[in-house]
């Protein structure tokens, strides 16, 4: 069992928490650097990226998360991806820059254009489909050389990873399918502890 931190500032953090508990993990809601440093991994959920960054800056979590990323896995979904990305369009604030991807915000439209559709994923060498829930979702426009593409919706990159960072443009926690959270736990934490 791992001790997984879920950033609990806004957004759908409770859904991530329930998914992880379903997988038998201990979950800690993270709002401070002290809480963060007592975990094995971190999930940054969806929400509003500008609000997340404002909170990071106000409470010094930006520096803490960057330092934490040096030795711990992090997963970011939707807005979590945006704040982890190297760059994003129409962003007036600095990101954490922890994964070498460029992101287009609201790539599929605003709230009313939100949708669900099947995406193609490749997890541990096994290809299949996963129901992607896209809510004001970004898409990944560019990946650095060391980025592994793990999921696509049509021709769009919607899931990717670097050494210790996993990002999704969609919301895997809004389904009953635990495979992406399991992949994060079994691949990133097992690698980290081994």
VOBA-1610 file (N, C-alpha, C; in pm, whole numbers, padded with zeros to 5 digits, always signed):
BEGIN
Unk+00085-00119+00000Unk+00000+00000+00000Unk+00088+00124+00000Unk+00051+00219-00085Unk+00122+00346-00092Unk+00041+00455-00025Unk+00108+00563+00007Unk+00043+00682+00063Unk+00040+00786-00049Unk-00075+00803-00112Unk-00087+00889-00230Unk-00149+01022-00191Unk-00083+01130-00228Unk-00138+01262-00206Unk-00223+01305-00324Unk-00337+01364-00295Unk-00422+01421-00400Unk-00438+01569-00365Unk-00394+01655-00457Unk-00405+01799-00433Unk-00552+01834-00416Unk-00588+01888-00301Unk-00729+01907-00266Unk-00763+02054-00251Unk-00738+02128-00357Unk-00766+02272-00355Unk-00901+02299-00419Unk-00925+02236-00533Unk-01048+02254-00609Unk-01060+02139-00707Unk-01164+02139-00788Unk-01177+02036-00891Unk-01226+01904-00835Unk-01195+01798-00908Unk-01252+01667-00880Unk-01161+01578-00796Unk-01095+01637-00697Unk-01000+01560-00616Unk-01067+01443-00543Unk-01193+01459-00503Unk-01260+01352-00430Unk-01278+01227-00516Unk-01299+01244-00646Unk-01314+01129-00737Unk-01183+01052-00748Unk-01070+01124-00755Unk-00940+01057-00755Unk-00920+00982-00623Unk-00958+01046-00515Unk-00942+00986-00382Unk-01019+00854-00374Unk-01144+00854-00421Unk-01226+00733-00417Unk-01169+00623-00506Unk-01118+00662-00624Unk-01058+00564-00715Unk-00937+00497-00650Unk-00853+00576-00586Unk-00734+00521-00520Unk-00771+00434-00400Unk-00872+00474-00325Unk-00917+00394-00211Unk-00975+00261-00259Unk-01044+00264-00373Unk-01096+00142-00435Unk-00982+00046-00468Unk-00864+00102-00499Unk-00747+00022-00531Unk-00664-00012-00407Unk-00719+00018-00289Unk-00654-00022-00164Unk-00541+00069-00118Unk-00538+00193-00167Unk-00432+00285-00130Unk-00475+00378-00017Unk-00377+00425+00059Unk-00403+00527+00160Unk-00395+00662+00090Unk-00491+00747+00109Unk-00498+00874+00038Unk-00493+00990+00136Unk-00412+01091+00102Unk-00398+01210+00184Unk-00437+01331+00100Unk-00528+01414+00150Unk-00562+01538+00082Unk-00450+01638+00108Unk-00396+01695+00000Unk-00279+01783+00010Unk-00319+01929-00010Unk-00282+02011+00089Unk-00301+02155+00078Unk-00176+02232+00122Unk-00080+02160+00183Unk+00042+02225+00231Unk+00165+02143+00191Unk+00280+02208+00193Unk+00406+02141+00162Unk+00436+02032+00265Unk+00402+02054+00389Unk+00427+01955+00493Unk+00348+01827+00466Unk+00221+01841+00424Unk+00139+01725+00391Unk+00196+01653+00268Unk+00242+01730+00171Unk+00299+01673+00048Unk+00420+01585+00079Unk+00505+01631+00166Unk+00631+01561+00194Unk+00613+01430+00270Unk+00490+01399+00310Unk+00463+01273+00381Unk+00396+01171+00289Unk+00411+01188+00156Unk+00345+01098+00061Unk+00447+01032-00032Unk+00400+00926-00099Unk+00484+00853-00195Unk+00466+00903-00338Unk+00353+00966-00367Unk+00322+01016-00501Unk+00215+01123-00489Unk+00197+01200-00596Unk+00101+01310-00596Unk+00015+01304-00721Unk-00115+01332-00705Unk-00205+01352-00819Unk-00256+01495-00814Unk-00240+01565-00928Unk-00294+01700-00943Unk-00416+01688-01033Unk-00537+01707-00978Unk-00659+01684-01054Unk-00696+01801-01145Unk-00807+01780-01217Unk-00862+01887-01298Unk-00918+01997-01211Unk-00962+02101-01276Unk-01014+02220-01208Unk-00986+02339-01297Unk-00939+02447-01239Unk-00904+02567-01315Unk-00756+02594-01294Unk-00680+02588-01402Unk-00534+02597-01392Unk-00487+02729-01332Unk-00553+02840-01365Unk-00510+02968-01309Unk-00529+02972-01157Unk-00637+02909-01108Unk-00661+02902-00964Unk-00555+02816-00896Unk-00520+02703-00960Unk-00417+02615-00904Unk-00285+02690-00890Unk-00243+02757-00996Unk-00115+02827-00994Unk-00115+02940-00891Unk-00226+03013-00882Unk-00237+03120-00782Unk-00219+03062-00642Unk-00283+02949-00616Unk-00271+02883-00485Unk-00127+02838-00461Unk-00065+02776-00564Unk+00075+02732-00551Unk+00164+02848-00509Unk+00150+02959-00579Unk+00236+03075-00553Unk+00210+03135-00415Unk+00084+03141-00378Unk+00047+03202-00251Unk+00100+03122-00131Unk+00101+02990-00144Unk+00140+02906-00031Unk+00275+02836-00051Unk+00350+02878-00154Unk+00483+02823-00177Unk+00484+02679-00225Unk+00370+02630-00271Unk+00363+02491-00316Unk+00433+02471-00450Unk+00449+02577-00530Unk+00517+02561-00659Unk+00659+02510-00638Unk+00733+02571-00547Unk+00870+02527-00518Unk+00871+02387-00456Unk+00776+02362-00367Unk+00769+02231-00301Unk+00740+02119-00401Unk+00649+02143-00494Unk+00615+02041-00594Unk+00732+02017-00688Unk+00801+02123-00727Unk+00918+02106-00814Unk+01026+02023-00744Unk+01050+02051-00618Unk+01148+01975-00541Unk+01101+01830-00524Unk+00975+01812-00494Unk+00914+01680-00475Unk+00930+01595-00601Unk+00912+01658-00718Unk+00920+01587-00847Unk+01059+01529-00873Unk+01159+01577-00802Unk+01293+01522-00819Unk+01305+01379-00771Unk+01214+01335-00685Unk+01225+01199-00631Unk+01091+01126-00617Unk+00981+01185-00666Unk+00850+01123-00652Unk+00770+01130-00782Unk+00684+01031-00807Unk+00596+01035-00924Unk+00481+01134-00905Unk+00439+01195-01016Unk+00325+01287-01016Unk+00237+01254-01135Unk+00106+01255-01113Unk+00008+01238-01220Unk-00077+01364-01225Unk-00099+01415-01346Unk-00183+01534-01363Unk-00290+01508-01467Unk-00415+01544-01434Unk-00524+01528-01528Unk-00585+01664-01561Unk-00610+01687-01688Unk-00674+01809-01739Unk-00598+01934-01692Unk-00652+02012-01599Unk-00579+02129-01549Unk-00448+02089-01482Unk-00444+01971-01423Unk-00320+01920-01365Unk-00211+01907-01470Unk-00249+01861-01590Unk-00156+01856-01702Unk-00108+01996-01738Unk-00199+02090-01746Unk-00164+02227-01789Unk-00059+02287-01696Unk-00074+02270-01565Unk+00023+02330-01472Unk+00156+02254-01470Unk+00155+02127-01510Unk+00279+02049-01516Unk+00356+02071-01646Unk+00286+02114-01752Unk+00345+02126-01886Unk+00455+02231-01894Unk+00545+02209-01987Unk+00651+02306-02015Unk+00591+02439-02063Unk+00489+02429-02151Unk+00425+02550-02200Unk+00281+02522-02240Unk+00199+02628-02239Unk+00059+02618-02282Unk+00020+02749-02348Unk-00067+02741-02447Unk-00111+02863-02516Unk-00202+02947-02425Unk-00203+03075-02448Unk-00290+03169-02375Unk-00278+03156-02224Unk-00158+03132-02177Unk-00136+03121-02032Unk-00052+03240-01988Unk-00104+03314-01893Unk-00036+03436-01849Unk+00041+03414-01719Unk+00064+03288-01682Unk+00130+03258-01557Unk+00236+03150-01582Unk+00339+03144-01499Unk+00441+03040-01517Unk+00388+02904-01473Unk+00430+02801-01543Unk+00390+02665-01504Unk+00500+02602-01420Unk+00475+02480-01377Unk+00578+02407-01304Unk+00685+02355-01400Unk+00651+02337-01527Unk+00748+02295-01629Unk+00813+02160-01601Unk+00736+02064-01551Unk+00792+01936-01511Unk+00784+01827-01617Unk+00712+01852-01726Unk+00707+01756-01836Unk+00717+01833-01967Unk+00801+01785-02057Unk+00833+01856-02180Unk+00725+01836-02286Unk+00610+01898-02260Unk+00501+01899-02357Unk+00448+02041-02369Unk+00391+02068-02486Unk+00323+02195-02510Unk+00174+02164-02519Unk+00093+02245-02453Unk-00050+02216-02439Unk-00135+02327-02499Unk-00242+02287-02566Unk-00343+02382-02613Unk-00460+02373-02517Unk-00489+02481-02448Unk-00598+02483-02350Unk-00734+02486-02421Unk-00835+02428-02357Unk-00973+02426-02410Unk-00976+02386-02558Unk-00898+02285-02594Unk-00880+02247-02734Unk-01008+02200-02801Unk-01102+02148-02722Unk-01226+02096-02780Unk-01345+02187-02754Unk-01319+02306-02702Unk-01428+02399-02676Unk-01450+02421-02527Unk-01552+02496-02498Unk-01584+02533-02360Unk-01665+02422-02291Unk-01724+02456-02177Unk-01797+02358-02095Unk-01907+02287-02174Unk-01983+02360-02253Unk-02096+02299-02324Unk-02053+02201-02433Unk-01925+02209-02475Unk-01875+02114-02574Unk-01809+01991-02510Unk-01823+01976-02381Unk-01767+01859-02312Unk-01829+01732-02369Unk-01752+01622-02369Unk-01801+01499-02431Unk-01727+01377-02376Unk-01781+01259-02409Unk-01717+01131-02378Unk-01700+01055-02509Unk-01584+00991-02524Unk-01562+00910-02643Unk-01447+00812-02615Unk-01438+00710-02697Unk-01332+00612-02679Unk-01198+00666-02727Unk-01096+00641-02649Unk-00959+00677-02689Unk-00877+00550-02697Unk-00769+00556-02770Unk-00676+00443-02781Unk-00565+00463-02679Unk-00541+00362-02596Unk-00434+00371-02497Unk-00340+00251-02511Unk-00217+00272-02469Unk-00119+00165-02465Unk-00056+00166-02326Unk-00092+00065-02246Unk-00046+00056-02108Unk+00033-00073-02091Unk+00159-00060-02055Unk+00247-00175-02038Unk+00252-00264-02162Unk+00255-00199-02279Unk+00265-00272-02405Unk+00135-00332-02455Unk+00026-00313-02380Unk-00104-00366-02422Unk-00191-00251-02472Unk-00237-00262-02597Unk-00322-00159-02656Unk-00469-00192-02631Unk-00548-00088-02618Unk-00691-00106-02598Unk-00762+00028-02600Unk-00888+00026-02564Unk-00965+00151-02559Unk-00997+00186-02414Unk-01024+00313-02393Unk-01060+00366-02261Unk-01160+00477-02287Unk-01261+00488-02203Unk-01359+00595-02221Unk-01302+00726-02168Unk-01276+00818-02259Unk-01223+00949-02221Unk-01335+01046-02191Unk-01328+01110-02075Unk-01424+01215-02038Unk-01351+01347-02054Unk-01394+01427-02152Unk-01327+01552-02188Unk-01414+01670-02144Unk-01366+01744-02044Unk-01439+01861-01993Unk-01348+01983-02006Unk-01382+02072-02098Unk-01295+02188-02128Unk-01150+02140-02142Unk-01135+02031-02213Unk-01009+01957-02213Unk-00901+02022-02300Unk-00777+02013-02253Unk-00665+02053-02337Unk-00624+01938-02428Unk-00534+01965-02520Unk-00468+01857-02593Unk-00320+01888-02598Unk-00242+01784-02617Unk-00097+01800-02621Unk-00056+01824-02766Unk-00001+01943-02793Unk+00039+01982-02929Unk+00178+01933-02967Unk+00266+01930-02868Unk+00405+01893-02897Unk+00462+01816-02779Unk+00542+01715-02811Unk+00610+01636-02708Unk+00761+01643-02729Unk+00835+01655-02621Unk+00980+01649-02628Unk+01027+01508-02664Unk+01154+01494-02693Unk+01210+01366-02740Unk+01197+01253-02639Unk+01198+01285-02511Unk+01194+01180-02408Unk+01054+01146-02359Unk+00953+01201-02426Unk+00814+01179-02384Unk+00759+01055-02453Unk+00692+00972-02374Unk+00628+00851-02427Unk+00479+00880-02445Unk+00430+00862-02566Unk+00287+00884-02594Unk+00211+00757-02558Unk+00113+00769-02469Unk+00039+00654-02419Unk-00107+00651-02463Unk-00160+00764-02511Unk-00300+00766-02550Unk-00328+00869-02656Unk-00422+00832-02747Unk-00463+00924-02854Unk-00614+00922-02870Unk-00667+01039-02900Unk-00807+01052-02941Unk-00803+01099-03084Unk-00842+01011-03177Unk-00823+01038-03320Unk-00675+01061-03341Unk-00636+01180-03388Unk-00492+01207-03408Unk-00432+01289-03294Unk-00512+01324-03194Unk-00466+01409-03085Unk-00400+01327-02973Unk-00289+01379-02922Unk-00223+01315-02808Unk-00298+01356-02681Unk-00347+01256-02607Unk-00427+01285-02487Unk-00370+01223-02360Unk-00261+01145-02373Unk-00199+01085-02255Unk-00052+01063-02285Unk+00034+01105-02192Unk+00178+01095-02215Unk+00250+01082-02081Unk+00378+01042-02091Unk+00457+01026-01969Unk+00602+01062-01995Unk+00669+01103-01889Unk+00814+01120-01891Unk+00866+01023-01786Unk+00982+01048-01732Unk+01042+00955-01636Unk+00952+00929-01516Unk+00901+01033-01453Unk+00820+01015-01332Unk+00690+01095-01334Unk+00653+01145-01452Unk+00531+01226-01464Unk+00437+01161-01565Unk+00311+01144-01525Unk+00206+01092-01613Unk+00100+01199-01627Unk+00058+01227-01751Unk-00043+01330-01772Unk-00153+01281-01866Unk-00275+01326-01839Unk-00393+01295-01922Unk-00468+01425-01947Unk-00517+01442-02069Unk-00598+01560-02099Unk-00742+01539-02054Unk-00779+01415-02031Unk-00915+01376-01994Unk-00921+01341-01845Unk-01037+01293-01801Unk-01060+01265-01659Unk-01083+01115-01637Unk-00979+01036-01613Unk-01000+00892-01591Unk-01074+00863-01462Unk-01071+00956-01368Unk-01138+00935-01239Unk-01290+00945-01248Unk-01342+00996-01361Unk-01486+01009-01377Unk-01549+00887-01444Unk-01472+00780-01454Unk-01524+00652-01504Unk-01511+00550-01391Unk-01558+00429-01417Unk-01539+00320-01320Unk-01417+00236-01356Unk-01346+00275-01459Unk-01231+00200-01510Unk-01106+00244-01435Unk-01045+00153-01361Unk-00932+00186-01276Unk-00795+00170-01344Unk-00794+00132-01473Unk-00667+00094-01537Unk-00560+00204-01538Unk-00599+00329-01556Unk-00497+00434-01563Unk-00439+00462-01424Unk-00521+00463-01323Unk-00469+00479-01187Unk-00382+00359-01149Unk-00424+00239-01189Unk-00343+00120-01163Unk-00208+00129-01235Unk-00211+00178-01358Unk-00087+00194-01435Unk+00008+00290-01362Unk-00047+00400-01312Unk+00034+00496-01237Unk+00096+00430-01114Unk+00016+00359-01039Unk+00066+00293-00918Unk+00168+00185-00949Unk+00135+00098-01042Unk+00218-00020-01069Unk+00343+00011-01150Unk+00338+00113-01233Unk+00452+00145-01317Unk+00541+00252-01253Unk+00482+00362-01212Unk+00561+00474-01163Unk+00608+00454-01019Unk+00523+00402-00932Unk+00566+00382-00794Unk+00652+00258-00778Unk+00621+00153-00851Unk+00705+00033-00844Unk+00844+00064-00893Unk+00854+00143-01001Unk+00984+00185-01056Unk+01057+00273-00955Unk+00979+00362-00891Unk+01038+00456-00795Unk+01094+00382-00673Unk+01024+00277-00629Unk+01068+00205-00509Unk+01172+00099-00541Unk+01180+00060-00670Unk+01275-00043-00708Unk+01402+00018-00749
//
